[in-house]
Amino acid sequence: MNLFKRAWWRLTAHPGKSLMLVGLFFVICTLVLSGFLIRSAAARAADAAKERVGAVATMQLDVNGLLASGKGQKPEGQQGGVIGSEGDLRRSLVDKICESSVVASCNYSTDGGAFPTKSGKLHQPVPPPAGQDSTGTDLFSVSGIRDLDAVKEFRNGDSRLIAGRGITPDSKPDEIVVEERVAKDNHLKVGGVLKLKVGELPGPGQKPDTTEHPFKVVGIYKNSTADTGSYLPAMVDPANRLYATPDGGSVLMGKGDRGTALSSATFTLKDPADLDRLRDDARAAGADLKIFPITVNDKQYKALVGPITRTAGFATVTVWLVALAGTVILALIVASSLRERRKELGILLSLGEKKPRLLGQHLVEVVACALLAVGLAGACSGLLSQTIGDKLLAGEVSSARQDADDSTPEADYSNSTPGGPSPKEDGPEPISSLDIRLTAADIGRVGATGLGIAALATLVPGSRVLRLNPRDILTKGD
């Protein structure tokens, strides 16, 4: 007799046991499919976060590495060490690294100062106290930047252009952007000229550099920080912050004759995992990574995907545990069923039925229940996955925010602009929602998992059938 017919008769003759198998498979397949859906949603969210945030790698001078290489002069006694030209990060080198295929965007900057001139006075409404030496602080703060729009003060609204335009990668070396109060004090307008002197103090026995470098004012901005009404060193007053090109900033650092020297460079990677490739490309471009190491701060990416990654990890563990537990439980049920059906097996064997076909009949019965359960699970898992995933993720997000509140604030060196982190900039909000999508691939995977469980749970205990003969089954009842 056809084993498929016998399987059908068995299932319809014992609807209670058939429904029990369908129910068990439904629970298993629903939980497994929910785990797959949560993992898939987490992977999509992580990929989206990579594209949105990426990872920012920072390249800047390591003084200890320079001294260890023998290219810098170590301090002797009370004399300071000399960094020299070997400690300059050249823009020409950085531009080559920016061409790497793993770099989505790059930025670089110089940090320095500039001494005022008769035509370029500081904004200092309150003079320094009598007797205080302010020689080292009475100067402009100059940031040589590649793109003014990338400066964090302009991104978060602390500063905004009110006239002219900002610094761009196409700006000329002598262009500069000044704050509104400095512009008023010096009667400057867009198109005017601001003369500045190199903001480096002379060494012992050296004369100060009195050369005045003219800069064309191409933009005027306004900073939201008002005057305090008390004395503030000019260099730390936001009104005295000037934005120049990297070339202009290098000139005011006294390094204009040696090419454009940068304070730091940042590279936004397309994928946080591409750091090693970036380093290889930097070496190929001629960079000495012992002197100018490249470090990555993927803090934003981790903050975004941390909770959802942990949720996906929990879902993965759940899939394995459910699959293992389901296999064991189903195997016990099949073994119990085989014992109950020992007379049926003995009669069929005595009539000449082959043992593999008997085992195949049980497999067909279990697989039929599994297929029905997979269909039901596909209809119900979407809503269940969304509910379970959102609750798990909400717990992880709450925990992540609590950890962030309890942690000690630290500087975010992934910032591509000078001046350190802004106290008004909050960290990135973790991903707090899942985009559950049920696809044919997910149904296929859970179907394969369900069929695999059915096969293991049937073949392992059912292999005993292959070792029996009709006489033993019918006479010994085992």
Rosetta blueprint (number, residue, H / E / L):
1 M L
2 N L
3 L H
4 F H
5 K H
6 R H
7 A H
8 W H
9 W H
10 R H
11 L H
12 T H
13 A H
14 H L
15 P H
16 G H
17 K H
18 S H
19 L H
20 M H
21 L H
22 V H
23 G H
24 L H
25 F H
26 F H
27 V H
28 I H
29 C H
30 T H
31 L H
32 V H
33 L H
34 S H
35 G H
36 F H
37 L H
38 I H
39 R H
40 S H
41 A H
42 A H
43 A H
44 R H
45 A H
46 A H
47 D H
48 A H
49 A H
50 K H
51 E H
52 R H
53 V L
54 G L
55 A E
56 V E
57 A E
58 T E
59 M E
60 Q E
61 L L
62 D L
63 V H
64 N H
65 G H
66 L H
67 L H
68 A H
69 S L
70 G L
71 K L
72 G L
73 Q E
74 K L
75 P L
76 E E
77 G L
78 Q L
79 Q E
80 G L
81 G L
82 V E
83 I L
84 G L
85 S H
86 E H
87 G H
88 D L
89 L E
90 R E
91 R H
92 S H
93 L H
94 V H
95 D H
96 K H
97 I H
98 C H
99 E L
100 S L
101 S L
102 V L
103 V E
104 A E
105 S E
106 C E
107 N E
108 Y E
109 S E
110 T E
111 D E
112 G E
113 G E
114 A E
115 F E
116 P L
117 T E
118 K L
119 S L
120 G E
121 K L
122 L L
123 H L
124 Q L
125 P L
126 V L
127 P L
128 P L
129 P L
130 A L
131 G L
132 Q L
133 D L
134 S L
135 T L
136 G L
137 T L
138 D L
139 L L
140 F E
141 S E
142 V E
143 S E
144 G E
145 I E
146 R L
147 D L
148 L H
149 D H
150 A H
151 V L
152 K H
153 E H
154 F H
155 R H
156 N L
157 G L
158 D L
159 S E
160 R E
161 L E
162 I E
163 A E
164 G E
165 R L
166 G L
167 I L
168 T L
169 P L
170 D L
171 S L
172 K L
173 P L
174 D L
175 E E
176 I E
177 V E
178 V E
179 E E
180 E H
181 R H
182 V H
183 A H
184 K H
185 D H
186 N L
187 H L
188 L L
189 K L
190 V L
191 G L
192 G L
193 V E
194 L E
195 K E
196 L E
197 K E
198 V E
199 G L
200 E L
201 L L
202 P L
203 G L
204 P L
205 G L
206 Q L
207 K L
208 P L
209 D L
210 T L
211 T L
212 E E
213 H E
214 P E
215 F E
216 K E
217 V E
218 V E
219 G E
220 I E
221 Y E
222 K E
223 N E
224 S L
225 T L
226 A L
227 D L
228 T L
229 G L
230 S L
231 Y L
232 L L
233 P L
234 A H
235 M H
236 V H
237 D L
238 P H
239 A H
240 N H
241 R E
242 L E
243 Y E
244 A E
245 T L
246 P H
247 D H
248 G H
249 G H
250 S H
251 V H
252 L H
253 M L
254 G L
255 K L
256 G H
257 D H
258 R H
259 G L
260 T L
261 A E
262 L E
263 S L
264 S E
265 A E
266 T E
267 F E
268 T E
269 L E
270 K L
271 D L
272 P H
273 A H
274 D H
275 L H
276 D H
277 R H
278 L H
279 R H
280 D H
281 D H
282 A H
283 R H
284 A H
285 A L
286 G L
287 A L
288 D L
289 L L
290 K L
291 I L
292 F L
293 P L
294 I E
295 T E
296 V E
297 N E
298 D L
299 K H
300 Q H
301 Y H
302 K H
303 A H
304 L H
305 V H
306 G H
307 P H
308 I H
309 T H
310 R H
311 T H
312 A H
313 G H
314 F H
315 A H
316 T H
317 V H
318 T H
319 V H
320 W H
321 L H
322 V H
323 A H
324 L H
325 A H
326 G H
327 T H
328 V H
329 I H
330 L H
331 A H
332 L H
333 I H
334 V H
335 A H
336 S H
337 S H
338 L H
339 R H
340 E H
341 R L
342 R H
343 K H
344 E H
345 L H
346 G H
347 I H
348 L H
349 L H
350 S H
351 L L
352 G L
353 E L
354 K L
355 K H
356 P H
357 R H
358 L H
359 L H
360 G H
361 Q H
362 H H
363 L H
364 V H
365 E H
366 V H
367 V H
368 A H
369 C H
370 A H
371 L H
372 L H
373 A H
374 V H
375 G H
376 L H
377 A H
378 G H
379 A H
380 C H
381 S H
382 G H
383 L H
384 L H
385 S H
386 Q H
387 T H
388 I H
389 G H
390 D H
391 K H
392 L H
393 L H
394 A H
395 G H
396 E H
397 V H
398 S H
399 S H
400 A H
401 R H
402 Q H
403 D H
404 A H
405 D H
406 D H
407 S L
408 T L
409 P L
410 E L
411 A L
412 D L
413 Y L
414 S L
415 N L
416 S L
417 T L
418 P L
419 G L
420 G L
421 P L
422 S L
423 P L
424 K L
425 E L
426 D L
427 G L
428 P L
429 E L
430 P L
431 I L
432 S L
433 S L
434 L L
435 D L
436 I L
437 R L
438 L L
439 T L
440 A H
441 A H
442 D H
443 I H
444 G H
445 R H
446 V H
447 G H
448 A H
449 T H
450 G H
451 L H
452 G H
453 I H
454 A H
455 A H
456 L H
457 A H
458 T H
459 L H
460 V H
461 P H
462 G H
463 S H
464 R H
465 V H
466 L H
467 R H
468 L L
469 N L
470 P H
471 R H
472 D H
473 I H
474 L H
475 T H
476 K H
477 G L
478 D L
